[in-house]
């Protein structure tokens, strides 16, 4: 007899009802797990492909034209080796699903699905430089698809597609470890101004900001108008100097070599300018009592970067030891002026000038007898001597220091201010009468470090840069032994970019330091021996490319502001940028193959030469998050997996 408590029949009914559901759930668990396995493998393949191809994005910037032209193809081909599809060398699945894998590079969509990626570039070498990998495994069969169809006729037995994506982008390096212990000065001012000073009294005649224009002659050009009132001139006239401020602020350079945010040139003499305007009286003279009026001296074409100027710098000499310069003078000496003799003297050398054809014309240096002004000598005064048949004395009449020429050098502006032109009314003018003048001033400033002239050898120095401070840095600590080890092995301390541009940084970012201390000692004598150790075995020079991965001649550098070296003593300088440099030689090199790549000129102790390059290489010690700046920017970049 069955009682109301007997549930055996109900349990059987419940089991019969739930069994298909449990079986269906079991099938789902099995195939969800199968989907996960396929998805995980596909994602691993996409990551590997993006990393492998992205590591070759440096080919986009190769100095070898053939490598650069094939870079997009080479990046994709390298990625394809790791993509896991048909023809891949690595990550190929063992279950035969490789034939179902489709890999698309820098595509907005997957091979299957409606997803659209709006920010992908057409090619890897298109800025901002990325390799985007989108993979799809299509028609993935369910493991128990047949059983599922038996339980529920018409149920799908395949997954239409499984998608995975990965992207490697080039990022600007903001943290670097392993650089050479050298802070390379860069000229990248936001302000340039001219201050006119009365060289007799030191008084300022006004400071005038200049505006940056288009580059010319390998320089960054700054120009503007200066409304200057020249003071009353004595019988012998006076000189008005044009002093140039360069930096992060417009500076009045009368009587100072620097100020807050700017450095003045000439920075070794606060009382003179890089060029001078002769302020002369308007009175007339006679044969026995002449009046020296306009006087100017300018370089000849062989050492003039743009127009002739009283200033020349080492860069305009192309390795020459001196610059030919001419002196021009205007003398009021009456109608019989031609019976007089005018001589000019610079740096102990005297030339007899050629008289003009008419009174009031210009006396000039003989064409075959220019003054040869030594390079890097700084200012040279121009003096005149007038003699006549009678009444001028046995030695004639001297007019001392009536003008000046300027041979720029490392410590007085040539590395920064390379050319100056002062004109009025469209005519070059380095002389003027007392009163109001409107001068058009153009200044050529050294360009910022970039790759524009990467084919040209570039000189780096571990020596004094601006009157006392060395460019060597104590990146790993103080002492000569530590410094030499930093050359051999690279700085073992990481540093990051300084957003403020000053030291100490008022709001330093978290992480590595962004100011690096200068080494106060003379390190030039130690540099060559340490470099010989670093490059032991004389590695081959592969410049101009292709430069292989891991080339030992590629070094990282810290870049800082040039004005940080003004002054003397120990200080810290801001890390303004990083750069990659291909070393082709150094002073005192023991490697014979470096002799085939000499720096043009006479290297000093501690000199290194080579080429700035755009460099990309995976680096576990370096990172960045800003987009990679394209050439001609020198900043090295690193490939980073971002998606």
KOLDORO-359822 format. One line per 4 residues: their letters; for each residue x, y, z of C-alpha. Coordinates in nm, 2 decimals, padded with zeros to 4 digits. Each point is the difference from the previous one (the first is absolute). Layout:
// KOLDORO-359822
a) X Y Z | ...
END
This chain:
// KOLDORO-359822
xxxx) 00.00 00.00 00.00 | 00.14 00.35 -00.10 | -00.02 00.28 00.25 | -00.01 00.38 -00.05
xxxx) 00.36 00.02 00.12 | 00.13 -00.23 -00.27 | 00.18 00.23 -00.26 | 00.18 -00.25 -00.21
xxxx) -00.20 00.07 -00.30 | 00.03 00.38 00.04 | 00.38 -00.03 00.02 | 00.01 -00.20 -00.32
xxxx) -00.21 00.25 -00.18 | 00.22 00.29 00.13 | 00.31 -00.19 -00.11 | -00.14 -00.05 -00.34
xxxx) -00.09 00.37 -00.03 | 00.34 00.13 00.13 | 00.24 -00.24 -00.17 | -00.01 00.18 -00.34
xxxx) 00.05 00.33 00.17 | 00.30 -00.13 00.20 | 00.14 -00.16 -00.32 | -00.05 00.33 -00.19
xxxx) 00.18 00.19 00.28 | 00.28 -00.26 -00.01 | 00.04 00.05 -00.37 | 00.01 00.38 00.04
xxxx) 00.26 -00.03 00.27 | 00.22 -00.22 -00.22 | -00.03 00.24 -00.30 | 00.04 00.32 00.20
xxxx) 00.32 -00.15 00.12 | 00.09 -00.08 -00.35 | -00.08 00.36 -00.11 | 00.22 00.13 00.28
xxxx) 00.30 -00.22 -00.11 | -00.03 00.12 -00.35 | -00.04 00.36 00.11 | 00.30 -00.01 00.23
xxxx) 00.22 -00.15 -00.27 | -00.12 00.25 -00.25 | 00.07 00.29 00.24 | 00.35 -00.14 00.07
xxxx) 00.07 -00.02 -00.37 | -00.13 00.36 -00.06 | 00.22 00.13 00.29 | 00.31 -00.19 -00.13
xxxx) -00.06 00.12 -00.36 | -00.04 00.36 00.11 | 00.31 -00.01 00.22 | 00.21 -00.17 -00.27
xxxx) -00.11 00.24 -00.27 | 00.01 00.30 00.22 | 00.36 -00.06 00.09 | 00.08 00.07 -00.36
xxxx) -00.18 00.34 -00.02 | 00.34 00.16 00.01 | 00.04 -00.10 -00.36 | -00.24 00.29 -00.08
xxxx) 00.29 00.24 00.09 | 00.29 -00.20 -00.15 | 00.28 00.20 -00.16 | 00.01 -00.27 -00.26
xxxx) -00.26 00.11 -00.26 | -00.07 -00.36 -00.11 | -00.07 -00.11 00.35 | -00.23 00.30 00.07
xxxx) -00.19 -00.06 -00.33 | -00.07 -00.36 00.10 | -00.07 00.07 00.36 | -00.38 -00.05 -00.01
xxxx) 00.04 -00.33 -00.17 | 00.28 -00.12 00.23 | -00.19 00.09 00.31 | -00.30 -00.20 -00.11
xxxx) 00.21 -00.29 -00.12 | 00.17 -00.02 00.34 | -00.33 00.01 00.17 | -00.13 -00.28 -00.22
xxxx) 00.27 -00.24 00.12 | -00.17 00.01 00.35 | -00.36 00.04 -00.10 | -00.08 -00.38 00.02
xxxx) -00.17 -00.01 -00.34 | 00.08 -00.20 -00.31 | 00.37 00.06 -00.08 | 00.09 00.13 00.34
xxxx) 00.32 -00.14 00.16 | -00.12 00.03 00.36 | -00.32 -00.03 00.21 | -00.16 -00.23 -00.26
xxxx) -00.28 -00.19 00.18 | 00.03 -00.38 00.00 | -00.37 -00.07 -00.06 | 00.01 00.11 -00.36
xxxx) -00.18 00.33 00.05 | 00.28 00.20 -00.16 | -00.19 00.00 -00.33 | -00.30 00.17 00.16
xxxx) 00.21 00.29 00.14 | 00.00 00.32 -00.20 | 00.24 00.28 00.11 | -00.05 00.36 -00.11
xxxx) 00.25 00.28 00.06 | -00.10 00.36 00.06 | -00.36 -00.08 -00.10 | -00.30 00.18 00.14
xxxx) -00.21 -00.32 00.01 | 00.05 -00.37 00.08 | -00.04 -00.26 -00.27 | -00.34 -00.08 00.15
xxxx) -00.22 00.23 00.21 | -00.12 00.36 00.00 | 00.27 00.15 00.22 | 00.15 00.33 -00.15
xxxx) 00.33 00.14 00.14 | 00.01 00.38 -00.08 | 00.35 00.08 00.11 | 00.22 -00.25 -00.18
xxxx) 00.25 00.12 -00.26 | 00.00 -00.13 -00.35 | 00.36 -00.13 00.02 | 00.23 -00.06 00.29
xxxx) 00.24 00.27 -00.11 | -00.28 00.26 00.00 | 00.03 00.24 00.29 | -00.06 -00.07 00.29
xxxx) 00.17 -00.33 -00.09 | -00.19 -00.31 00.10 | -00.04 -00.36 -00.09 | -00.36 -00.10 00.07
xxxx) -00.07 -00.38 -00.03 | -00.36 -00.12 -00.03 | -00.05 -00.38 -00.01 | -00.31 -00.21 -00.07
xxxx) -00.04 -00.37 00.03 | -00.31 -00.08 -00.21 | -00.25 -00.29 00.01 | 00.13 -00.15 00.33
xxxx) -00.19 -00.33 00.04 | -00.16 -00.09 00.33 | 00.16 -00.31 00.16 | -00.34 -00.16 00.06
xxxx) -00.18 00.18 -00.28 | -00.16 -00.32 -00.13 | -00.14 -00.10 00.34 | -00.13 00.36 00.04
xxxx) -00.18 -00.02 -00.33 | -00.15 -00.34 00.10 | -00.13 00.15 00.32 | -00.12 00.32 -00.17
xxxx) -00.04 -00.05 -00.38 | 00.11 00.31 -00.19 | 00.24 00.12 00.27 | 00.32 00.16 -00.14
xxxx) 00.30 -00.24 00.01 | 00.28 00.26 -00.07 | 00.10 00.34 00.13 | 00.00 00.25 -00.29
xxxx) 00.32 00.17 00.13 | 00.23 00.07 00.29 | 00.18 00.33 00.00 | 00.32 00.12 00.17
xxxx) 00.20 00.32 -00.04 | 00.33 00.15 00.11 | 00.18 00.33 -00.08 | 00.35 00.12 00.04
xxxx) 00.06 00.37 -00.03 | 00.33 00.19 00.01 | 00.02 00.23 00.30 | 00.24 00.28 00.07
xxxx) 00.25 -00.11 00.26 | -00.06 00.19 00.32 | 00.20 -00.22 00.24 | 00.34 -00.13 -00.11
xxxx) 00.27 -00.21 00.17 | 00.34 -00.08 -00.15 | 00.09 00.33 -00.16 | 00.36 00.13 -00.03
xxxx) 00.09 00.23 00.29 | -00.01 00.31 -00.22 | -00.25 00.28 00.00 | -00.02 00.14 -00.35
xxxx) -00.09 00.37 -00.02 | -00.29 00.09 -00.24 | -00.09 00.34 -00.12 | -00.38 00.03 00.00
xxxx) -00.09 00.34 00.13 | -00.35 00.14 00.02 | 00.13 00.36 00.01 | 00.28 00.19 -00.18
xxxx) 00.05 00.38 00.05 | 00.26 00.26 -00.08 | 00.13 00.26 00.24 | 00.19 00.30 -00.13
xxxx) 00.26 00.14 00.25 | 00.22 00.30 00.01 | 00.34 -00.17 00.02 | 00.16 00.31 00.15
xxxx) -00.24 00.02 00.30 | -00.17 -00.34 00.01 | -00.34 00.17 -00.02 | -00.29 -00.18 -00.17
xxxx) -00.15 00.16 -00.31 | -00.29 -00.24 00.01 | -00.09 -00.37 -00.02 | -00.20 -00.12 -00.29
xxxx) -00.16 -00.35 -00.03 | 00.03 -00.18 -00.33 | -00.24 -00.24 -00.17 | 00.09 -00.34 -00.12
xxxx) -00.03 -00.05 -00.37 | 00.08 -00.27 -00.26 | 00.33 -00.18 00.02 | 00.27 00.10 -00.24
xxxx) 00.36 -00.10 -00.05 | -00.02 -00.27 00.25 | -00.11 00.24 00.28 | -00.32 00.11 00.17
xxxx) -00.05 00.36 -00.10 | -00.14 00.26 00.24 | -00.07 00.36 -00.11 | -00.17 00.32 00.10
xxxx) 00.02 00.38 00.00 | 00.20 00.21 00.25 | -00.07 00.37 00.05 | 00.33 00.11 00.13
xxxx) 00.12 00.36 00.08 | 00.37 00.01 -00.04 | 00.16 00.24 00.25 | 00.21 00.30 -00.09
xxxx) 00.34 -00.11 -00.12 | 00.33 00.16 00.08 | 00.27 00.09 -00.25 | 00.11 -00.36 -00.03
xxxx) -00.35 -00.14 00.01 | -00.11 -00.29 00.23 | -00.11 -00.36 -00.04 | -00.35 -00.13 00.07
xxxx) 00.00 -00.37 00.06 | -00.28 -00.24 -00.09 | -00.03 -00.26 00.28 | -00.22 -00.30 -00.06
xxxx) -00.21 -00.18 00.27 | -00.11 -00.36 -00.06 | -00.21 -00.21 00.22 | -00.35 -00.03 00.16
xxxx) -00.05 00.37 00.05 | 00.10 00.33 -00.17 | 00.29 00.14 00.19 | 00.16 00.34 00.02
xxxx) 00.37 -00.08 -00.04 | 00.15 00.34 00.09 | 00.28 -00.07 00.24 | -00.10 -00.37 00.07
xxxx) 00.10 -00.33 -00.14 | -00.33 -00.17 00.10 | -00.32 00.04 00.19 | -00.30 -00.20 00.11
xxxx) -00.09 -00.22 -00.30 | 00.25 00.14 -00.25 | 00.37 00.02 -00.09 | 00.17 00.29 -00.17
xxxx) 00.26 00.00 -00.28 | 00.27 00.11 00.00 | -00.02 -00.19 00.33 | 00.37 00.04 00.10
xxxx) -00.01 00.38 -00.02 | -00.31 00.18 00.14 | 00.10 00.33 -00.16 | 00.01 -00.07 -00.37
xxxx) -00.21 -00.16 -00.27 | 00.06 -00.27 -00.26 | -00.01 00.28 -00.26 | 00.04 00.38 00.04
xxxx) -00.15 00.30 -00.17 | 00.24 00.29 -00.02 | -00.18 00.32 00.11 | 00.19 00.28 -00.17
xxxx) -00.02 00.38 -00.01 | -00.15 00.19 -00.30 | 00.28 00.26 -00.01 | 00.22 00.04 -00.31
xxxx) 00.38 -00.03 00.00 | 00.30 00.10 -00.19 | 00.31 -00.17 -00.13 | 00.20 00.08 00.31
xxxx) -00.30 -00.04 00.24 | -00.22 -00.28 -00.14 | -00.32 -00.13 00.15 | -00.05 -00.37 00.00
xxxx) -00.36 -00.07 -00.08 | -00.14 -00.34 -00.09 | 00.22 -00.30 00.06 | -00.10 -00.36 -00.03
xxxx) 00.17 -00.34 -00.05 | -00.17 -00.31 -00.15 | 00.09 -00.35 -00.08 | 00.05 -00.12 -00.36
xxxx) -00.22 -00.25 -00.16 | 00.22 -00.30 00.09 | -00.10 00.04 00.37 | -00.34 00.17 -00.03
xxxx) -00.29 -00.23 00.08 | -00.25 00.24 -00.16 | 00.09 00.36 -00.05 | 00.34 00.15 00.09
xxxx) 00.02 00.09 00.37 | 00.26 00.12 00.26 | -00.07 -00.32 00.18 | 00.10 -00.34 -00.11
xxxx) -00.01 -00.33 00.18 | 00.18 -00.33 -00.02 | -00.29 -00.16 -00.18 | 00.05 00.24 -00.30
xxxx) 00.37 -00.09 -00.04 | -00.05 -00.36 -00.13 | 00.32 -00.10 00.18 | 00.20 00.31 -00.09
xxxx) 00.23 00.16 00.26 | -00.09 00.36 -00.09 | -00.25 00.22 -00.17 | 00.09 00.27 -00.27
xxxx) -00.16 00.33 00.09 | -00.01 00.34 -00.16 | 00.00 00.35 00.16 | -00.19 00.29 -00.15
xxxx) 00.03 00.36 00.12 | -00.15 00.33 -00.09 | 00.22 00.31 00.07 | -00.07 00.37 -00.02
xxxx) 00.34 00.15 -00.10 | -00.08 00.27 -00.25 | 00.04 00.02 -00.38 | 00.37 -00.12 00.00
xxxx) -00.09 -00.31 00.21 | 00.17 -00.23 -00.26 | 00.34 00.13 00.10 | -00.05 -00.15 00.34
xxxx) 00.06 -00.36 00.11 | -00.23 -00.20 00.21 | 00.11 -00.32 00.17 | -00.20 -00.25 00.20
xxxx) 00.14 -00.23 00.27 | -00.16 -00.32 00.15 | 00.18 -00.24 00.23 | 00.34 00.16 -00.07
xxxx) -00.04 -00.02 -00.38 | -00.01 00.32 -00.20 | -00.14 00.05 -00.35 | 00.01 00.32 -00.21
xxxx) -00.35 00.07 -00.13 | -00.09 00.10 -00.35 | -00.13 00.36 -00.04 | -00.34 00.05 -00.15
xxxx) -00.05 00.16 -00.34 | -00.20 00.29 00.14 | 00.00 00.18 00.33 | -00.24 -00.15 00.25
xxxx) 00.05 -00.35 -00.15 | 00.12 -00.31 00.18 | 00.36 -00.08 00.06 | 00.03 -00.38 -00.05
xxxx) 00.24 -00.29 00.08 | 00.20 -00.11 -00.31 | -00.17 -00.30 -00.17 | 00.32 -00.21 00.03
xxxx) 00.06 00.11 00.37 | -00.29 -00.08 00.22 | 00.05 -00.02 00.37 | 00.04 -00.37 00.12
xxxx) -00.18 -00.02 00.33 | 00.08 -00.31 00.21 | -00.30 -00.22 00.10 | -00.13 -00.01 00.35
xxxx) 00.19 00.31 00.11 | -00.30 00.21 00.11 | 00.01 00.38 -00.05 | 00.27 00.18 -00.21
xxxx) 00.01 00.38 00.00 | 00.03 00.19 -00.33 | 00.23 00.31 00.02 | 00.08 00.25 -00.28
xxxx) 00.29 00.23 -00.07 | -00.01 00.30 -00.23 | 00.31 00.16 -00.15 | 00.04 00.29 -00.24
xxxx) 00.27 00.18 -00.19 | 00.04 00.25 00.28 | -00.16 00.11 00.32 | -00.09 -00.35 00.12
xxxx) 00.32 -00.07 00.20 | 00.27 -00.26 -00.07 | -00.23 -00.29 00.11 | -00.32 00.14 -00.12
xxxx) -00.32 00.02 00.20 | -00.13 -00.30 00.18 | -00.37 -00.09 00.04 | 00.00 -00.29 00.24
xxxx) -00.27 -00.26 00.05 | -00.24 00.16 -00.25 | -00.17 -00.34 -00.08 | 00.02 -00.37 00.08
xxxx) -00.01 -00.34 -00.16 | -00.10 -00.31 00.18 | 00.13 -00.35 -00.03 | -00.25 -00.21 00.20
xxxx) 00.11 -00.28 00.22 | -00.16 -00.27 00.22 | 00.00 00.21 00.31 | -00.11 00.33 -00.15
xxxx) -00.30 -00.07 -00.22 | 00.10 -00.19 -00.31 | -00.18 -00.31 00.11 | -00.32 00.21 00.04
xxxx) 00.01 00.32 -00.20 | 00.15 -00.07 -00.34 | -00.09 00.30 -00.21 | -00.12 00.36 00.04
xxxx) -00.12 00.25 -00.26 | -00.10 00.36 00.08 | -00.15 00.22 -00.27 | -00.18 00.33 -00.04
xxxx) -00.21 00.09 -00.30 | 00.09 -00.32 -00.17 | 00.37 00.06 00.02 | 00.24 -00.18 00.23
xxxx) 00.12 00.25 00.26 | 00.27 -00.02 00.27 | 00.05 00.37 00.03 | -00.24 00.29 00.06
xxxx) -00.03 00.36 00.11 | -00.14 00.10 00.34 | -00.38 00.01 00.02 | -00.30 -00.23 -00.06
xxxx) 00.04 -00.31 -00.21 | -00.22 -00.29 -00.09 | 00.22 -00.31 -00.04 | -00.11 -00.32 -00.15
xxxx) 00.18 -00.27 00.20 | 00.03 -00.36 -00.11 | 00.17 -00.26 00.22 | 00.09 -00.36 -00.11
xxxx) -00.01 -00.24 00.30 | 00.13 -00.35 00.00 | -00.28 -00.24 -00.09 | -00.14 -00.25 00.25
xxxx) 00.15 -00.35 -00.02 | -00.19 -00.20 -00.26 | 00.06 -00.24 -00.29 | 00.00 00.27 -00.27
xxxx) 00.38 -00.04 -00.05 | 00.04 -00.35 00.13 | 00.23 -00.09 -00.29 | 00.25 00.25 00.14
xxxx) 00.24 -00.10 00.27 | -00.10 00.16 00.33 | 00.25 00.08 00.28 | -00.08 -00.07 00.37
xxxx) 00.23 00.11 00.28 | 00.07 -00.10 00.36 | 00.18 00.33 00.04 | -00.09 00.35 00.13
xxxx) -00.29 00.15 -00.20 | -00.06 00.35 00.13 | 00.27 00.14 00.22 | 00.06 -00.26 00.27
xxxx) -00.26 -00.28 00.02 | 00.06 -00.34 -00.16 | -00.26 -00.19 -00.20 | 00.09 -00.32 00.19
xxxx) -00.27 -00.11 00.25 | 00.00 -00.20 00.32 | -00.29 -00.23 -00.09 | 00.10 -00.28 00.23
xxxx) 00.19 00.19 00.27 | 00.31 00.20 00.05 | 00.36 -00.08 -00.08 | 00.21 -00.07 -00.30
xxxx) -00.02 -00.38 00.03 | -00.38 00.01 00.01 | -00.01 00.23 -00.30 | 00.23 -00.21 -00.21
xxxx) -00.22 -00.31 00.08 | -00.30 00.20 -00.12 | 00.17 00.04 -00.33 | 00.08 -00.36 -00.03
xxxx) -00.33 -00.14 00.11 | -00.24 00.29 -00.03 | -00.17 00.18 00.28 | -00.16 -00.26 00.23
xxxx) -00.23 00.26 00.15 | -00.32 00.08 -00.20 | -00.10 00.36 -00.06 | -00.31 00.16 -00.14
xxxx) -00.10 00.31 -00.20 | -00.02 00.32 00.19 | -00.34 00.18 -00.07 | 00.10 00.33 00.16
xxxx) 00.33 00.05 -00.17 | 00.17 00.12 00.32 | 00.20 -00.15 00.29 | -00.09 -00.06 00.27
xxxx) -00.34 -00.09 -00.15 | -00.27 00.18 00.20 | -00.25 -00.29 -00.06 | 00.20 -00.31 -00.09
xxxx) -00.19 -00.29 -00.14 | -00.01 -00.33 00.19 | 00.26 -00.26 -00.09 | 00.36 00.06 -00.12
xxxx) 00.17 00.33 00.04 | -00.04 00.26 -00.27 | 00.31 00.21 00.09 | 00.35 -00.15 -00.03
xxxx) 00.31 00.14 00.18 | 00.30 00.12 -00.20 | 00.34 -00.15 00.07 | 00.22 00.29 00.10
xxxx) 00.33 -00.16 -00.08 | 00.19 -00.01 -00.33 | -00.11 -00.33 -00.16 | 00.13 00.05 -00.35
xxxx) 00.32 -00.19 00.06 | -00.19 -00.30 00.13 | -00.25 -00.02 -00.28 | 00.20 -00.16 -00.28
xxxx) 00.13 -00.29 00.22 | -00.35 -00.07 00.13 | -00.14 00.01 -00.36 | 00.27 -00.24 -00.11
xxxx) -00.12 -00.24 00.26 | -00.36 00.04 -00.09 | 00.07 -00.06 -00.37 | 00.26 -00.27 00.06
xxxx) 00.04 -00.22 -00.30 | -00.06 00.29 -00.24 | -00.36 -00.07 -00.11 | -00.07 00.06 -00.37
xxxx) -00.14 00.33 -00.11 | -00.33 -00.07 -00.17 | -00.09 00.37 -00.06 | -00.19 00.11 -00.20
xxxx) -00.19 -00.32 00.03 | -00.18 -00.22 00.03 | 00.10 00.01 00.37 | -00.06 -00.35 00.15
xxxx) -00.18 -00.05 00.32 | 00.23 00.01 00.30 | 00.28 00.19 -00.19 | 00.24 00.10 00.28
xxxx) 00.08 00.33 -00.16 | -00.35 00.13 00.07 | 00.00 00.19 00.33 | -00.27 00.20 00.18
xxxx) 00.06 00.35 00.11 | -00.16 00.25 00.24 | -00.08 00.34 -00.16 | -00.01 00.32 00.21
xxxx) -00.04 00.37 -00.05 | 00.32 00.18 -00.11 | -00.04 00.27 00.26 | 00.03 -00.25 00.28
xxxx) 00.38 00.01 -00.05 | 00.04 00.37 00.05 | 00.21 00.06 00.31 | 00.23 -00.22 00.19
xxxx) 00.00 -00.26 00.27 | -00.22 -00.30 00.08 | -00.37 00.02 -00.09 | -00.28 -00.21 -00.14
xxxx) -00.15 00.04 -00.35 | -00.35 -00.09 -00.12 | -00.05 -00.31 -00.22 | -00.18 00.17 -00.29
xxxx) 00.01 -00.28 -00.25 | 00.17 -00.33 -00.09 | 00.18 -00.09 -00.32 | 00.16 -00.29 -00.18
xxxx) 00.35 00.05 -00.14 | 00.20 -00.22 -00.23 | 00.37 00.02 00.10 | 00.24 -00.01 -00.29
xxxx) 00.31 00.12 00.18 | 00.16 00.17 00.30 | 00.32 00.17 00.09 | 00.27 -00.26 00.10
xxxx) -00.19 -00.29 -00.15 | 00.18 -00.33 00.00 | -00.22 -00.14 -00.28 | 00.17 00.03 -00.34
xxxx) -00.34 00.01 -00.18 | -00.08 00.33 00.17 | 00.28 00.16 -00.19 | -00.21 -00.03 -00.32
xxxx) -00.27 00.22 00.17 | 00.20 00.30 00.13 | -00.18 00.32 00.12 | 00.09 00.28 -00.24
xxxx) 00.24 00.22 00.20 | 00.23 -00.05 00.29 | -00.18 -00.19 00.28 | 00.06 00.09 00.36
xxxx) 00.04 -00.24 00.29 | -00.33 -00.16 00.08 | -00.16 00.07 -00.34 | -00.24 -00.26 -00.14
xxxx) -00.15 00.02 -00.35 | -00.27 -00.17 -00.19 | -00.36 00.04 -00.10 | -00.33 00.06 00.17
xxxx) -00.25 -00.26 -00.11 | -00.37 -00.08 00.05 | 00.02 -00.32 00.20 | -00.26 -00.26 00.09
xxxx) 00.06 -00.31 00.20 | -00.18 -00.19 00.28 | 00.15 00.10 00.33 | -00.12 -00.14 00.33
xxxx) 00.17 00.29 00.19 | -00.17 00.28 -00.21 | -00.35 00.10 -00.04 | -00.23 00.28 -00.13
xxxx) -00.36 00.09 -00.05 | 00.01 00.30 -00.24 | -00.02 -00.06 -00.38 | 00.33 -00.06 -00.17
xxxx) 00.11 00.33 -00.16 | 00.08 -00.05 -00.37 | 00.34 00.10 -00.15 | 00.17 00.23 00.00
xxxx) -00.06 -00.02 00.38 | 00.29 -00.19 00.16 | -00.19 -00.15 00.29 | 00.03 -00.38 00.00
xxxx) -00.32 -00.20 00.02 | -00.10 -00.34 00.15 | -00.26 -00.25 -00.13 | -00.26 -00.05 00.27
xxx) -00.30 -00.24 00.00 | -00.29 00.23 00.06 | -00.30 -00.22 -00.09
END
